[in-house]
Amino acid sequence: MRAPKNTIDNKVSLQKRLSALRNLPPFFKLIWQASPGLTLANVLLRLLKAAVPLAVLYVGKLIIDEVVRLAEGGGEGDTDALLLYVGIEFGLAIVSDLLNRGIALFDSLLGDLFANDSSVRLMQQAARLDLYQFENSEFYDKLERARQQTVRRTQLMSMVLGQLQDTITLVFLAAGLVAFAWWLILLVFVAVIPAFLGESHFNERSYSLIYGWTPERRELDYLRYTGASDETAKEIKMFGLSDFLIQRFKYLSDKYYHENKKLAVKRASWGALFAAIGSAGYYAAYVYIIYSTISGQLSVGDLTFYAGSFATMRNRLEEILNRFSKIGESALYLQDYFDFFTLSPQIAAPQKPRPFPRPIRQGFTFEGVGFHYPKQERWALRGVSFTLHPGEKLALVGENGAGKTTLVKLLARLYDPSEGRILLDGHDLSEYDPAELRQEIGVIFQDFVRFQFTAGDNIAVGRIAFKDVMPQIQDAAQRSLADGVVEKLPKRYEQMIGRRFAEGVDLSGGEWQKVALARAYIRDAQLLILDEPTAALDARSEHEVFVRFAELTRGKMAVLISHRFSTVRMADRILVLEGGQLLEVGSHEELLQQEGRYAELFRLQAKGYA
């Protein structure tokens, strides 16, 4: 089994964490954009909350001094001042609770809005990127880390705003301590610095561990899903794969647990030592304040005020420093989110795109086109030259891996050629806006997506502008013969398809293919590309589909990819691909007469049917 990567190379320095703080301004800009009103209200509530601890301590001092005064007078005297102070303290408690609830509410609402906005931005960015990027494992690691940040940044927002709140509280408390003994403030810092350095170190190690385990955590998610999914249940049972999946999951999860356990134990051990140092500093100050009270320099109320101020200040400073370390760590994670948005597509519209021809007059021309996938030496296509003329039906034939699907992806400009060029009406395809090009192409791939949508929406995805235009949806269904499938569904076009959601109904492979074909028809494009469009259909259904297809594409360009020669023989021309190269070109009859590769494959298939 493949072992996880060593995380040593992913260790981050204090300087890197400090540098990551530059992510906070753009982060809060996004929060402000999510809701300016909620952001402003949250900050104002925290500013008010920052003054409450000092106010509570001071009112407590006044209460104790008043109690001592009354006690020294034998319990006689006016208690109005005491009752007033108690009332003020009660009011501060109510205000503090309301402020806490308000802050928690605004944090939650802001967090939800930010998560929603971030998810939308993530999907928008993913839509901009090229297909080849989605076929790269490193890209998926970045995407996974970015996805995590869309739902985990509420805590960072609360920490940064809490940092602001506690810093203001610290300033208020420090002002009170300076009047008594300024050096106590220095003692607070000395007491908490070791704990801060320890937390910084272990936060660094924690980030390194999580970052280095990104591929393995993605695999754990995949194994968790695969081991309990309706899509995989049949094969897992038939092939007895459950033990294999469980063992792989346990191996990875146990490995991560032990790595994390070692880090957690060290963190807890050192944390206990640093906490003891902090406590020693507090009690040193406490003893000094006690002796000052005994000597008459301070009242009992002053004792509670200064001791409480010192303790609160120590706790706040400890939280600020520890939180600072966590903010630095979270800012590093936030970098993963911003890094994803630095990715840019290579296939983009030119500044002044050429107007798309409507109709296409000369067609598509491949001139010495070659293509190989990133980080792969083998050419998927090499030296391919041909022209797809307006109104022509072209079939692509070849064994698996011959380059058929790659060719149509180049035609739709999902990829750009590694060498050579593709022309549309005599101009390089890169001179046109890719979005306009794809609007004029209807394509159904063999591995089409089975959206867990309603039947109507599953058809409308072919041209989403028609989502609520039922006549167009019904017409496309009738063209692809999917109308017969939909009529059998309990809720017709409103029926949820797939088993992921309540009351969903699954379809057979052939039924799904008819629905997918409807997506191509609703597009009403100038070029129709069908990649193995009838692989899941029986012979009778296949014949019906292609009779209809021939009628509906009359006068339009079409590209067919199929292993069935009963399908490809209807094409005007057939391109035979082998090893990424164009081997033969001609009609069905011409290729049979050539006695080449096509004729050989045709006779093999015919013999199989015989």
N, C-alpha and C positions, 0 to 999 in steps of 0.2 A: 504493500500500500504506500501511496505517495505521502511522505511526511510533510508537515507544514514548514514553511520557510522560517529560517532563523530571523528573529526580530531585531537583532543587534544593529543591522544596517539601517533600521528605521528609527533609531533613537534620536531624540530631538533635544537640543540644548536650551538653556534658559534664554539665550539670545534669540533663538528661533521662536520661543513662546512669546517673548516680548514683541518680536517683530510681527507675530500673528495678531497682536492687538490692533493693528491697522485695519483689520477686518470689521472692527466694531462700528466705526462711522457708517460705512455702507450698509451694515446690518441694521442699524437703527433707522437709516433712511428707508429701508424696506418696511420696517415696522411702522414708521410714520405714514408711509404711503398706504399701508393696510387700513389705518384708521387714525387720522390726526387727532380727532376728538378724544378717543379712548387713551391715546398715548399721553396727551396733555393732562387729562384728568388723573391718570395714573401717577405722573410725576408730581402733580400738585398734592395729591393725597400722601405721597411718600415724604414730601417736604414737611407737611404738617406732622406726620408720624415721627419724623426725626427729632422734633422738639419735645415730644411727650416724655421720654425717659428722664430728662433733666427736670422737667416740671414735676413729675411724680416724686422724684427724690427730694426736691426742694420742699414740696408741700409735706412730705413725710417728715422732714427735719422740723418744720414748723409745728406739726402735730406733736412730735415727741417733746420738743422744748416746752410747748404749752402744757402737756401732761405733767412734765417734771415740775413746772412752775406751780401748777395746781396742787400736786402732791406735796410739795414743800410747804404750801400754805394750809395743809391739813384738809385738803379737799374743798376748801371754801374759796369762793371767787366767781367771777363771771365766766361762764363756759361758752358764751356766744362765739368767741374767736375760734375755740376748739371745734365747735359744731360747724362753723363756716369752713375751716380747713378740711374737716372730714367730708363735707359736702363737695368741696372742690375736688378732693381726691376721688370721690365717687364719680363725679362728672368726668374726670380725666379717664377713669376706667371705662366708662361708657363710650367716650369719644375714641379711646384707643381700640376698643373692640370694633366699633363701626368703621374706623379707618382700616383695620386689618381685613375686615370682610370686604370693604370696597376695593382694597388693593388686590385681594385674592380674586374677586370677581373680574376686575379689569385685566389682571394677568391672564385669567382663563379665556376671556373673550378675545383679547389681543392675540393670545397664543393660537386660538382656533383660526382667526382671520389670517394670521401670518402663515400658518400651516397650509391653509387653502390657497392663498396667493402664491406661496412657494411651489406648491404642487402644480399649479397652473403654469407658472414660469418654467418649471422643469419639463412639463409636457410640450410647451411651446419651443423650448430649446431643443428637445429631442426631435421635434418635427423638422427643425432646420437642418439637422445634421445628415450626413450622407449614409447610405446603406452600408458601405464597407465598414463604417465605424461601429455599427451594431453587430458586426461579425468579428469583433476583436475583443478578446477576454480582458485586456487592460482597460478598454473603454467600459466594460461592464463593471469592473471594480470601481471606477470613478462614478459611474451611474449609481451603483449601490450605496456608496458613501454619501453621495449627494441626496439620494432618496431619504436616507436616515436623518439628514439635517432638516428636512421639511417638517418633521414631526417632533424633533428633539430640541428645538431652539427656544421653546417657551421657558425652559429652565435657565438658559443663558440670559434671556431678557430679564427674568426675575433677579438673577444674580447681579447683573450690571446695575439695575435700578436699586437693588438692595445695597449695593456698594455705595452708591450716591447717598442713599438714606443714612446708612451707618456712618459714613464719613462726616456728614453734617452733625449727627448725634455726637460723634467723637470730638468734634470741634467745640460743641457746647460744653461737654463734660470737661475737656481739657481747660477751658476758660475758668471753670470753677476750681479745678485743682491747682492751677498756677497761682492763685491767690493764697493758697495754703502752703504748698511745697512743690515747686516746679520740678524738682528732681524725681518726684514720683512718676512723672510722665516718661522720663528716660527709663525708669525701672520697668514700666509697662512694656516698652519696646524690647528691652533686653530679655524680658521673660518670655516673649512670644516669638522672637526671631528664630530660635531653633526649630520650633514647631512649623513655622512657615517654610524654612529650608527643607525640612523633612517631607512636608506635603508636596512641595514643588518637585522634589526628586521622584516621589512615587507616582505623581500625576504624569510625569514624563515617561516613566516605565509603563504605566497603564495605557497611555496613548500609543506607545510603540507596539505593545502587545496587540491591541485592537487593530491598528493599522496593518501590521504584518499578517494578521489572520483574516483579512478581508476575503481573499479567494476561498479559504476554507469555510468561513461563515456563510458565503454564498452557496457552497456545496452542501452545507448542513441544511440550509433552507430548501435547497432542491431535493435532498434526500427526504426531508420531512414531508414535503409536498408529494413527491413520487410515491412514498410508502403508504399514503392514505388519500388517493385520488380516484375519481370515477374514470378518468382518462387512462389510468395505468392498471386498474384493478384486475382486468382480465388476464393480461400477460404476466402480472406478478403471481397470480394464482396458478396459471398454466405452467409457467417456467419455475415455480417455486422460488421466487426471488426475495421473499420477505426476509429470510435469514441473512442473505447477502447484504441487503439494504440496511437492516438493523445493525449488523456487525460493523459496516462502514460508518454508520452514524455514531455508534458507540465509540469506535476508535477515535474519530475526530472530536466528539464532544468530551470524552474522557481526557484526551490530550490537552484540550483547551482548559478543562476544569483544573487539571494539575498545574498547568502553567499559571493560571490565574490564582490558584490556591497559594502557591509559593509567594507570589507577589502580595497577596492579602495578608498572609501571616507576618511577613516582614514589615508591612505597613502598620499592622496593629501593634507589633512589638516596639518598634521605634516610636510610634505615636504615644504609647503609654509612658515612655521615658520623657519625651518632650512635654507631655501634659504635667508630669511631676515637676519639671523645672518651672513651668508656668505657675503652678500652684505655690511653689516655694517663693516666687517673687511676690505673689499676691499676699501671702501671709506675712512676709517681711514688712510690706507696707501697712498691713492691718495692725501688726504689733506696734509700729511707730505711731499710728493714729490713736491706738488705745492709750499709749503712754502720754501722748499729748493731751488726751482728755483727762487722764488722771492728774496730770500736773496743772490742770485748770486752763490750759490754752484753748481748749475746745469745749463746747457744750456736748451733752449726750446727743442732741439733735445733730450737731456738727459731725459727731462720730459716725452716726448712721448715714449722713449725707456724703461724707468723704469716703467712708468705707464702701458704700454702695456705688459711688461714682467711680472709685478705683476698680471695683469688681466689674461693673458694667463696661467701663472703658477697656479693661483687659479682655473681656469677652468680645466686645465689638471689634477691637483691634485684631484679635485672633481670627474672628470671622472674616474681617476685611482681608487680612493677609492670606488666609487659606482660600478664601473666595477668589482672591486675585490669582492664585495659582490655578484654581479650577477654571477661571475665566480665560486664562492663557491657554489651558488645555482645550477648552471648548472653542476658543477662537481658532485653534489648529484644526479642529473638526470642521469649523465653519469655512476654513480655507478649502476643504474638499468640495463644499457647495459652490463657492465662487470659482474654483478651478474648472468645474464642469461647464460653467458659462463662458470660460475662455476658449473652449473648443469651438472651432469654426468649420463650416462645410467647405470643401474644395469645389463642389458643384454649386454655383450660385448664378443668379441672373446678372448679365452685364449691366453697366450703368445705363446704356442706351440699347436695350434689346431690339432686335429686328422684329417687325410685325409678323405674327404667325400667319402663314398662307391659308386662306379659307376660300376656295378649296386648295388642297395640295395639288400642284400641277406636274412636277417632275418626279416626285417620290423621294425615297431615302436611298442614299448611295454609300456603301461601305468601300473605302479605299485602303487596302493593305492594313486592315484593322487587326491589332493584336492586343491582348489583355492578360495580365496575370494579377492575382490577388496580392494585397500587401503582405510582405514578409514570406512570400512563396516564390520559389524559383521556377516552378513548372508553369508554362503558359496555358491558360484555359482556352485561349483563341490565338491564332497566329496567321497573319497574311491572308485574312478573309476579305474578299472583294466581290460585291454583287450589287444589284439595284432592285429595290422593291418599287414597282411602278404603281401609279394611281389605279385603283380598281382591281389590282392583282391579288390573287390568293396564293400565298407562299407557304409551303410545308417544310419543316425542319425534321430530318430523320437522322438518327445515329444512336449508338449505344449509350448507356449511362456514362456521364463524364465526358461526352464528346464536345460539350460547349454550347448546347442548344439553349438552355435557360440563360446562360451568361450572355448570349447574343441578344436575346430579347430585352434583357436588363440594360444593355448598352443602347439598344434602340429607344428605350424609354428614358434614357439618360439617368438611370439609377447609378450607373458607373460611367466614367469617361475612359476612352481607350488609352492603353499604355503606349501604343504606337499607332500610326495611321490616323485616319479621320473619318467621321461620318457626316455626310452632307444631307441637308433637306432643301429641296428645290435649288441646288447648286451652292448653298451656303452652309458653312460649318455649323453643326448642331449647337455648339457653344455660344453662337451669336443670338440664340433665341432664349427667352425666359423659360427655365425648366418647368415652372408651374403651368404656363400656357401650353407647352408641349404635352404634358401629362394630361391636361384637360381634353386633349384631342386623341388620347389613346385609352382604349378600354382593354384592360388586361386581367385575366384570371389565371393565377399560378396554380400549379398542381397542389401545393401546400397552402391553399387559400385559408383565410382565417374563418373559423366558425364562431362568429360573435354571439355572445350570450345576450342577444337583443330580441325584440319581437320579430316576427316574420317580415313585417313591413319594413322595419328599420334595417334588417339584414339585407334586404334588396336595395333600400335607399342609400346605403353606404357607397354604392357605385356612383351616385351623384347626390351628395347629401343635401343639396339645395331643394331636392324633391322629397325630402323627408315627410312633409305633410301634404304632398300632392298625390292623393290616392289614385287618380286615373293613370298617372305615369307609372306608379308602382305596379298597378294591376296589368298595365300593358306590357311592362318588362317581364312580369311573371308569366303572362300568356305566351310571349315570344320564346321563353326558355323552357316552357312546359312545367314551370314551378307552380302554376295556378292549380293544377291537380293536386299537388302536395299540400298547398295552403288550404284548399277546400276541405281537406280531411281533418284539419286542426280544429279543436273545440272553439277557439276564439278567432279563427281565420287569421287575418293580418295582424291582429293585436295579440296573438299567442306568443308567449315567451318561449324561445327555442333554446334548448340546452338544459342541463340538470342542475346548474349552479344555483339558480334562484327558485323561489317557491312557484309551484304549478308549472314549471318548465317541462317542455316535451322535447325529447331528443329525436333526431331524424336519422335515417339510414344514410350510408355514404352516397348512394345515388341521389337521394332526395336533397342532401346538402349540395351536391354538385349542380343540380338544377337551380337551386336558390342562388348559388354563386354565379352561375351563368347569367341570371337575371341582372346582376350588378353590372355586367358588361353591356347588356342591352340597354339599360336605363341611361347609360352614359351617352349614347348616341354619338360616338366618336368617329373620327375619320379613319382610324386604324384600330382594328380589333385583334388582340393577341390572346390565344387560348393555349395554355400549357397543359397538355394531357386533360382536355376538358371532359372526356367521357370515360375516364379510367374506371370509375365505380359504377358505370351503367351497364345493364344487360344489352344484348345484341339488338333487341327490338327498340329499346329506348334510345340506344346510340343512333340507330338509323333515323328515328323520328327527329332527334335533336339536329342531326346534320342536314336533313332535308330542309328543316326550318332555318338552319344557319345559312345554307346556300341561298335561300330566298331573301333573308333579311340583310345579308351583306352584299347583295348585288350592287355593283358600282362602287363598293368600298374596298379599301385595302384590308387584308387579313393575314395573320401569321398563325399557323397551326404547328404545335409540337405534339407528336403522337407516335407511339410504337405500333399502332394498328394501321396496317396498309389499306384497310377498307376505308379509313378516314383520310389518309394523306393523298389517295389517288384522285380525290375530288379537287385538289389544288391545281392551279395553272402551272406552277413550277414547283419542283422539289429540290431542296438543298440537302445533300448528304454530307454530314460532318463526321470526322474521325480524328481523334486525338487533338481536337481543337483546330483542325484544318479543313478547308472546304475541299471535299474529294470529288463530288459529282454534282452537276446541275442539269435539270431537264424535267420534262413532264413524265408522268408514270410510264407511258408507252416508250418514250425515248430512252429512259433509264433501263427499262427491261431489255431493249435492243442492244444497249451498250454491254450487257453481260458483266457488269461490274459489281461493286459492293451492294448497291441497292437491289439488284436482281437476286443476288445471293440471299440477302435478308428476306426478301419477299418470298422466295421459294421455301426457305426454312419455315417461315410462318405459315405459309399455305400448306406445307406438309404436316405441320402440327395440327391444323384444323381438319385435315383429311383423316 
